[in-house]
Amino acid sequence: MTTLVVLFNLKAGVDENVYQQWATQTDIPTAGALKSVDSFEVLKAQGLLMSEATPPYQYIELIKVNDMDQFGQDVATETMQKVASEFQQFADNPLFILTSTL
């Protein structure tokens, strides 16, 4: 299984409450319902362990993908293209990292 880890900050001027409402009402339920996705969660960074420094990213998405070929088909749908376009309006240069379990 592949876990897609997405690290991002919000773009300057984006209202965090607007993003969080969109994430909980649109992004999580839509992407989480894809046939290729076993689970999808969005985490908000709270701090760095044993440090006063600000975390380098505000948000982390963890998307557990059971079939990457199917995932490619799922994200190509009109619905997911709309969600992805909306996400790009919120996220400033997100990093999409493909991972696997050891």
C-alpha positions in Angstrom: 0.0 0.0 0.0 1.1 3.5 -0.8 0.6 6.4 1.5 0.6 9.8 -0.2 1.9 12.5 2.2 1.0 16.0 1.3 2.8 18.9 3.1 1.6 22.4 2.6 1.0 25.9 3.9 -1.9 28.1 3.1 -1.3 30.8 0.5 -1.0 34.4 1.9 -4.4 35.9 2.4 -6.3 32.6 2.7 -8.7 32.5 5.6 -7.8 29.4 7.6 -11.4 28.9 8.7 -12.6 29.0 5.1 -9.9 26.4 4.2 -10.8 24.1 7.1 -14.5 24.3 6.3 -13.8 23.4 2.6 -11.5 20.5 3.7 -14.0 19.0 6.1 -17.1 19.5 3.8 -15.5 18.9 0.4 -12.0 17.5 0.2 -12.0 14.8 2.9 -15.4 13.3 2.1 -14.8 13.4 -1.7 -11.3 12.1 -1.8 -11.9 9.8 1.1 -14.7 8.1 -0.9 -12.6 7.2 -3.9 -12.5 3.5 -4.6 -8.6 3.6 -4.5 -8.4 5.3 -1.1 -8.7 3.4 2.1 -8.4 6.5 4.3 -7.7 10.2 4.1 -7.0 12.6 6.9 -5.8 16.1 7.2 -3.7 17.1 10.1 -2.9 20.6 11.4 0.6 21.1 12.7 0.6 22.1 16.4 4.4 22.6 16.9 7.7 20.9 16.9 8.6 18.5 19.7 10.8 20.1 22.4 11.1 23.3 20.4 9.6 26.7 20.2 10.2 26.9 16.5 7.3 27.1 14.0 6.7 23.9 12.1 7.8 24.2 8.4 4.3 23.2 7.2 0.8 24.1 8.6 -1.0 21.0 7.2 -0.2 17.4 6.4 -2.5 15.1 4.4 -2.2 11.4 4.7 -3.9 9.5 1.9 -3.7 5.6 2.1 -4.0 4.4 -1.5 -4.8 0.7 -2.1 -4.3 0.9 -5.9 -2.1 3.6 -7.6 -3.4 2.7 -11.1 -7.0 3.1 -9.9 -6.0 6.3 -8.0 -4.8 7.8 -11.3 -8.2 7.0 -12.8 -10.0 8.3 -9.8 -8.3 11.7 -9.7 -8.8 12.2 -13.4 -12.6 12.4 -13.0 -14.3 15.8 -13.4 -15.3 15.8 -9.7 -11.8 15.3 -8.5 -10.3 17.7 -11.0 -12.7 20.4 -9.5 -11.6 19.4 -6.0 -7.9 19.5 -7.0 -8.4 23.0 -8.6 -10.0 24.3 -5.4 -7.2 22.8 -3.3 -4.6 24.7 -5.5 -6.4 27.9 -4.6 -5.7 27.3 -0.9 -2.3 25.5 -0.8 1.0 27.2 -1.5 3.3 24.9 -3.4 2.2 21.6 -1.8 4.7 18.7 -1.7 3.2 15.3 -2.7 5.4 12.5 -1.3 4.8 8.9 -2.2 5.7 6.5 0.6 5.6 2.8 1.4 5.5 0.9 4.6 8.8 -0.9 5.6 
